[in-house]
């Protein structure tokens, strides 16, 4: 099962391997971010059960790049996008990007999807079947 932490680490490690001189930031305030920098925002998980034992888990992701050049970020951001696009396509099939020129930030949004197995649950009690079977064996 892939956790949100695992997805976070995988994306950051792929981006850092390609851009070792650009750090990731955890700063929340735009004016406190040392540029250039990346920021990964991964706040939610969407799950959809599609077979009794499996679920499709989707992680909506926002990857922001804070341009070094605040006054004229367009060329810098678009050049970086061309370099990062193949890396992201190794993880997803669709990328939506926005350049916020006033903040000198390139925002790339995409989703990573994973299939995970889920334990069977006894619908009458809401208990995990494996746990119920183990308890029955112990009794």
Beta strands, then each sheet from edge to edge (+ up, - down):
strand 1: 23-24
strand 2: 37-41
strand 3: 46-51
strand 4: 54-66
strand 5: 95-100
strand 6: 105-117
strand 7: 121-122
strand 8: 127-128
sheet 1: 1+ 2+ 4- 3+
sheet 2: 1+ 2+ 4- 6+ 5-
sheet 3: 7+ 8-
end
